[in-house]
Amino acid sequence: MIRAGIIGGAGYTGGELIRILLNHLEVKISFIQSNSNAGNRISGIHTDLEGETDFIFSSDIKDDIDVLFFVRDMVKAQN
């Protein structure tokens, strides 16, 4: 099982990535990070994932992962 983390999961690309990874048989999402939405339910932002996940956005970044997806927008990533 591949343990994945996502930084910047609140945007459109993050939502699509979450959907893909939730349906991947060999991937377990360890965390979904978002500074602006920390503490909020993923499905509160990505309403199409209602009933698919009970994940909560985190402000923390864990290091017990195999792969990290960085999906923040370019402007924020450069700052």
Secondary structure, 3 states (H helix, E strand, C coil): CEEEEEECCCCHHHHHHHHHHHCCCCEEEEEEECCCCCCCEHHHHCHHHCCCCCCECECCCCCCCCEEEECCCHHHHHC
